[in-house]
């Protein structure tokens, strides 16, 4: 599904950076915060109708004590992009706590609206804008389904993870500390890196979900599923 793809200028940052980065290029604001955060800064330059405010934790599986991103959140991100595009807005700033996982996933989702023929450019653009990015796979998987991409966006995400495994081991270690071993192992299975190199838990709920997702999208775990 191809949607209205304007505006072209999106930027990600941490919550602390909003005041110093926001400028005339940004007429929209997409803030993603933990549910226990009471208030989020919205500059006076951003109209309330152009501020999408989402509350969920940076999880890739539901948790009894925390709030995982839901399909309605991803639908809201897509609708936010559509609305800005229809209004001819110049761009939007996308902050989350660290500007690494949730915000970069939201950026990728907005860029993926341009259609299947441009998917190969989505994650390279995100890395160019945020080299330490590691997208939340749950968010990307739900966007893949909502956009009717049949696993193509997730395959691009896997390639991005593989790139980060090789070039940004510092980011990988941070992600592992936040309980995201399953994403690291999922990438390693396809990237020529032994999964045993990453000492994550085998058989975790998240890893099982990623395996089910591969099966649903026709991906051979012995190959890249693109042939």
N, C-alpha and C positions, 0 to 999 in steps of 0.2 A: 504494500500500500504506500503510495507516494502522497505526501501531504504538503501543505504550504510550507516551504523551507526557509523563508526569510523570518527573522533576521539572521545574518551570517556571523555576527560577532557575539560569541559567548566566551565567558571567562570564569575560571574557577578560583576559589581562594578559601582560606580559613575564615571563621567568623570574626576573628580579631583583625583581619586585614580589610574588612568591608569598607570602613570609613576612609582608609588611605587609598584604596584602589578605585572605588566607584567614581565615575566621571561622566561626561556628556555622552560617551558611547553606550552607556547602560541606561535603558529606560525601563527595564524589568529586573526583578530580584526574585530568585528562587532559593529560599533558605531551608536547609534540612538540619534538624537538631534532635538531640535526645529528648524524649518526652518529658523529662523532669526539668528541662530548662524553662524558666518562667517567661522571660521576655527576650525578644530578638530585636536588635537594632535595625530600624528601617529609616534610612535617610529621608529627609523631607522632600528630596528631589524625586523619590519614587512614590507614585500614587498607590494608594492601598489596593486598587484593582489590578495593579501590575506586580503585586507581591504575592507569590505563592509560598505559603508557610507550611512545611510538612514536618511531622514529629514521628520519628522512629529510630531505633538503634541500628548500628551498623552490623546487622546479623545476616547470616546466610541460611539460617534455619529458625523456625519458630522456637520460642523459649517461654517457659511458664512464668518467668519473672521479668521478662523484657519484651519489647515490642519490635517485631520484625517488619520490614517493608512489605506492604500488601499490594495486590493488583490495582486497587483503587488509587494508591499513591502513584503508581507508574502511569495509570490513565490520566491522572491530574497533571503530571509532567508533560505528557503528550499534548493535552488540551492547552496547557500554558504556552507551549511552543506554537501551536496552531493560532492561538489568540494574538500573540505578539506578531506572528507572520501576517495575519489578516489586517492588523493595525499598521503594518509597515514600520514597526519599531526598529530602532537601530541595533539593539543588542541587549544582553542580559548578563548579570553577574550571578554566579551560583556558588554560594558558600555552604560549607558544612564545618564540623568542628576542626578538622585538620586539613581539609581541602585535598584529600587523597583518595578516598574510597566512594562515599556516597555522592559527593558533588561531581566527581569525574564520571561516575556511572550515569548520573543525570545528564551530563554534557554529552556522553556517547549516545544516550537515548534520543536527545534532541537532534543530534547530527544524523542519526539513523533514519529520521523521518524523511530524508531526502530520497529514499528509494533503494531497492536492492542493488541496482547497478553501481551505487557509490559506497557500498558497505566496506569495501577493502580500504577505503580512505578514512573511515571513522576513527579507529583506534590510533593510527599514526598521527592524526590531527590532535587527538587528546594528549598523546605523549609529547607532542611538540609544545603544547600549551602547559602541560604539567608533567615533567619527566619522571617524577616519583609516583605517578598514578598507579593505583591498583583497584580496578573497578569491583564493586560489589556484584558477585555473580548472580545472586538471587534477583536483583533489580534488572540485570541484563536479560536473564532468562525470561522474566515476565514480559519485558518489552519485546523480546523476540516473538513471543506468542501473540501479543496484542497487535503487532505490526504484520503478522502473518508471514514471518521470514523463514519458518521451517528449519530453525537451527543455524541459519547462516550467520546471524549476529553472534551467537555463542561460539561458533568456530573461529570467528575473528577475535573474540575475547581470548580464546585459548592461545592463539598466536601471540597476542599481547602478553599474556602471562609468561609464555616461553621466552619472549624477549627480555622481560624483567628478571627472570631467573638467571639469565646470562649476564645482563648488564647492570642490574640494580639489586644485588644481594642484600644491601642494607634495607631496602624496602621489603624484601621477602622475609627477612628476620622480624621486622616489625609486624607484618601481617601474621606470621606464625605466633607471635606473642599474644595477638588478639584472638587466637583460637580459630584461625582460618587455614589450618593445615590442609584441609580437603582441597582447597583451590590450588595450593602449591603442588600437591601430589597429582591432581588432575592434569595440570600442565606438564609435569615431569614425565608422566606416562607417554606423552606424545612428543616430547621435546628432545629426546636423545639424552636425557638426564636420568640416572637411576633414581627411582622413587626412594630408595633406601638412603640416598644422600640427604634427604630431608626427613628428619626423625619425627614425623607426625604420627597420629593415631591411625591405624588401619581400621577400616570398617566403620568409620564414624557415620552418623546420620547424614551429614553433608556430603560425604564421599559417596554414599549410597544414592543420594538424590542426583548427584552429577552423573553417576553411572546410568540411572534410569533415564535421565535427560538425553544422554548419548544414544541410548537404545531407541527412545522415542524419535530422535532426529536422524536415525539411520547411520550413526557414527560407529565405525569399527575401531575398537580400542587398540587394535594392533596397527592401525594406520591413522590417517588424518580425516577420513570420511569425506574427502572432497573429490574423489576420483570418480 
